[in-house]
Structures are given as C-alpha cells and as structure tokens.
Amino acid sequence: MGLKITKSIKIGKFLKINKNKKSTSVSLGGKDVKLTLNDKKKITASLPGTGISYDTTLKGDKKKK
C-alpha cells in the first residue's frame, strides 16, 4: 500500500474537481446522487450511503494501424 495525495477543489455546492498524480475527475451531486467523470472516460453514478453504484466506460475514437 502506497501513499496517495489528492487535491480537491470544491466549486459551489454540487461540483468538485479532484486531482492526483495520475488522474483528474469531476464530481457532480450532493448527498442524494453523485456522478463522477474521470480522464479515463469512465462515468460512475452512485447513491452515497447505500452501496449502490453503476459504472460505464464511454467509447472513444479507436485508431486503426
């Protein structure tokens, strides 16, 4: 287990930007519903405190070689 340092910037009541060495994510929502989009094109929707969440990966442009 390693040390992980994250910088969080809260903008308003429902928007938070999280940044660490390897990735960046944007979180929208409050204590009822939370949506997160990260730089790996993954979206997570969750209901905090319930253990219920849904993850999906956005399909991007794939280049053929």
C-alpha positions as CSV (number, residue, x, y, z in Angstrom):
1,M,0.0,0.0,0.0
2,G,1.4,3.4,-1.0
3,L,0.8,7.0,-0.1
4,K,-1.7,8.8,-2.3
5,I,-2.1,12.6,-2.2
6,T,-5.2,14.1,-3.8
7,K,-6.1,17.8,-4.2
8,S,-9.8,18.6,-4.2
9,I,-11.3,21.9,-5.2
10,K,-15.0,22.5,-4.4
11,I,-16.8,24.9,-6.7
12,G,-20.2,25.7,-5.4
13,K,-22.4,23.3,-3.5
14,F,-22.5,20.4,-6.0
15,L,-19.3,20.5,-8.1
16,K,-15.9,19.1,-7.0
17,I,-12.7,18.7,-9.0
18,N,-10.2,16.0,-7.8
19,K,-6.6,15.9,-9.0
20,N,-3.8,13.4,-8.1
21,K,-0.6,12.5,-9.8
22,K,-2.2,10.1,-12.3
23,S,-5.7,11.3,-12.9
24,T,-8.3,14.0,-12.7
25,S,-12.0,13.7,-12.0
26,V,-15.1,15.9,-11.8
27,S,-17.9,15.0,-9.3
28,L,-21.4,16.4,-9.5
29,G,-24.1,15.9,-6.9
30,G,-24.8,16.1,-3.3
31,K,-25.6,13.5,-0.7
32,D,-28.5,12.0,-2.7
33,V,-26.9,11.2,-6.1
34,K,-23.3,11.5,-7.2
35,L,-22.0,11.5,-10.8
36,T,-18.3,11.2,-11.5
37,L,-16.4,11.6,-14.8
38,N,-12.7,10.9,-14.9
39,D,-10.0,11.3,-17.5
40,K,-10.2,7.6,-18.4
41,K,-13.6,8.2,-19.9
42,K,-15.4,6.4,-17.1
43,I,-18.7,7.6,-15.6
44,T,-19.8,6.4,-12.1
45,A,-23.3,7.1,-10.7
46,S,-23.9,6.3,-7.1
47,L,-26.3,6.7,-4.2
48,P,-24.0,7.5,-1.3
49,G,-24.5,5.5,1.9
50,T,-26.4,2.7,0.1
51,G,-23.6,0.8,-1.6
52,I,-25.5,1.1,-4.9
53,S,-23.5,2.3,-7.9
54,Y,-23.3,2.0,-11.7
55,D,-20.1,2.3,-13.8
56,T,-19.8,2.7,-17.5
57,T,-17.0,3.5,-19.9
58,L,-17.5,5.9,-22.8
59,K,-16.5,4.6,-26.2
60,G,-13.9,6.8,-27.8
61,D,-12.4,7.0,-31.3
62,K,-10.2,4.0,-31.9
63,K,-7.5,4.5,-34.5
64,K,-6.5,1.6,-36.8
65,K,-2.9,1.0,-37.6
